[in-house]
Structures are given as C-alpha cells and as structure tokens.
Amino acid sequence: MSTSLERYTDRVEAFTGRHPFVVDLALILPLMGSATLGASLTLPGAHPPDQDTTAVILMGVSCLALLKHRSHPRTAVVVNAVCAVIVIAMGYLLTPLLLAPIMAALYWLATLTDRTTLRAYGFTTMVALMIAAAFSDSMDHLSLLLRTIGPFFWLLLPLAAGTMTRLRRAYLQAVQARAEHAERTREEEARLRVTEERVRIARELHDVVAHHLALANAQAGTAAHLVLTNPQQSKAILTDLTGTTSSALRELKAALGLLRQSDDPDSAPLEPSPGLARLPELVTACASAGLAVTITTEGEQQPLSPGVDLTAFRIVQEALTNVSKHARAETAHVRLVYSGSRLLLTVSNDGPATSPTPEAAPSRGFGVMGMRERAHSIGGELRAAPRPEGGFEVTTALPLQPRTAEESEKTP
C-alpha cells in the first residue's frame, strides 16, 4: 500500500515538474470559487454588502497573483493580503472560504522561503488581517477576542503546514545527499583498496621474481665460467640453481595462490610467508652466486609479527639482490639490532665508491622504492645511500608490532 502511494506521489511530482502552470491553474480555480462563495456568506439576520462585483474582482486579482507563487512568493502574499484586508474592510464576513487564497499564499511562502522571510511577511499579514477583522462591521456583535482569534488560527495553520513541508523536503534532500556521499565514498574506498592491493601484489611479485632471477642469472654465469676449470664446483652451483628456481616457483605459487584463494575449507593450504628464519637459505643462495653474506644479530631477539617478519625478510632479500645486480662487490653484511620496541636492520656491501647503485640510477628498477614502501606500510623508516668509504648501505627501522596507516599518519 505504501509503495503504491509512493509511486503515485512520484508520478504527481514528475507531472508537476513538467507542467507547473497547468497544476497551478488547477489549484487556483477552486480557490477562486471558494473565495467567491465566501464573499456571499453572512451571519444570520445580516445582509451582505452591495459591492459583489468589487469583491469578486479583488478575489480574482488575488487568485491571479497566486500564479506567480513559485517565482515571487512574497509578491503573491502581499497582493493577497491587500485584497483580503480591503474585502474585510468592505464588510464581508471573515470566513475560511474567503481566506482560502491568502492561506494558500502563506503556505507556499512557508514552503519556498526561509524563516526570516516567513516571519517578516507571514506575521505581518496575520496582524494586518486581525486588525481588519477587529474593525470590521460584519462582526460588530462579537467580542474583540472572537473577532481576532479566528483569523489568527486560520492563518497560523498554513504557516505551520508549509514549515513542516519545507523541513520534510530539507530532510529528504539531506538523506539523499548523505546516501550519494556514502555511495561515492564506498566507490572511492573500493578503488583505493583495489589500487593498494594491486601495488602490494606487484611489490611482492617484484621481490620474488627479481631476487630469484638475479640469483639464477649469477649462478648460471658463475657455473659457465667454472665449467672447464672446476667442474665439481660448477656442478654444485648448478645444483644450487635448481634449488633457486624451485624456491622461485614455490613463492610464485604462494603469491598467486592468495589471488585464487577461496573460502572452501577443502582447498589446499598455502605456505606460510617467508621471514627472517629463512635468512640462512638466502645466504646460501647468495654464496652460490658468488656473494659472501655475513649476518650479525645484536640485542635480545624478540618475536616479530608476521607483517614485520615478512617486511624485514623482503628488505634484506631486495638489498642483497641489488648488491648482486648493481654492485661490483664480493661480500655483504646484514646487521640486525633489537633495540627496545624497534628492529634496526642494516645491509651493506664493500663495493667501490664509484659503483652504480639503484639510488643513483633510478631507471634500473623499483627496488629501493619497493623497500621504502614496505617499511612505511608498517610504520617504519628506510634510508638507502652510498657509503663514504665505498659500497652501498640500506638502513631501516621497523616496529616490532606494525602500526596501521592512520597511526602512521598521526606520528610526526
């Protein structure tokens, strides 16, 4: 029932928007008839004034003024108030039928204007009509209270109804605006989440592919160099190369498995994300590629959250990959310092001071940028720069427990 009524109301409002003049004319013609009928009413035993033509003309003018109520609601009220005061002063009985045009004008005034205008025009009109009713000859036998209380309540009714209509329209507009804002916010948030997830996946795939391909390339080059002079070592390197490619496939499978993961409980479990516990494997793989890596741990080792553990491992992995790809260095050093609530991580190499670095040649890739994004995503900091004595150094400070993006933004 309510749905049908709402649809009917929507159709009426749509028709009103397309044909406002037709709707206004259909409303004003009954008002004209009501005012004409009201001018013919008198109290029992009294005679109506002999100026019917003048009263009809005045009521006609007041009703014609209502045709402009949409664009000039103040003018419509003033014209109707003047005509009503004149008709009442002429001795016509003050009835709701006679007041129908001015009541309609006051309703539209309350609907289309603000409170200040409503008070200025509405209450002025009420006072003018009450004064005219107090001095009208048509109600001489009534007390002053009875003469004025009727016009007061009859004119107050359209003002209250118009105010309620205006407030209801404002409420509906506010609800619609909030709904549109919420819809836009949801769409923007969804796009932002998609963008963040795409960047995260791209960063993860870059770290996996770049690291293992760099190691595989270095191992293959070393094996090719030693295949004639040292076949045994070359064979060992090729064995390590098989392990490197297998590890790359496993990590790629795990990364892509996240994209295809479903809520099916029978689906195959995914491998846990790598962490600092896999540093020995990373050191072994780098050694087979010709890069000797040493690890130093200082302070009391503390458990890391999965996000911090993965971030620390990926930063070390990417830093060592950059050493293998860009620096003419044979050794690298990884230093882990557990200090309070933070993990200080440093990766340095002993390459020459003139060696090209990712920081000096940003067009080489996204390694340093990816490491910095990873550190910032959990509330950490990262610095990558050449060392004065030669080589390159990556220094990062990570919280033992990751912080959200909002908490990171609040931190100065």
Secondary structure, DSSP 4 states (H G I P E B T S, - for coil): -HHHHHHHHHHHHHHHHH-HHHHHHHHHHHHHHHHHHHHT---TT----S-HHHHHHHHHHHHHHGGGTTT-HHHHHHHHHHHHHHHHHTT----TTTTHHHHHHHHHHHHHS-HHHIIIIIHHHHHHHHHHHHT-GGGTTS-HHHHHHHHHHHHHHHHHHHHHHHHHHHHHHHHHHHHHHHHHHHHHHHHHHHHHHHHHHHHHHHHHHHHHHHHHHHHHHHHHHHTTT-HHHHHHHHHHHHHHHHHHHHHHHHHHHHHH--S-TTSPPPPPPP-GGGHHHHHHHHHHTT-EEEEEEES------HHHHHHHHHHHHHHHHHHHHH---SEEEEEEEEETTEEEEEEEE---TT---TTT-GGG-SHHHHHHHHHHHTT-EEEEEE-TTSSEEEEEEEESS---HHHHHH--
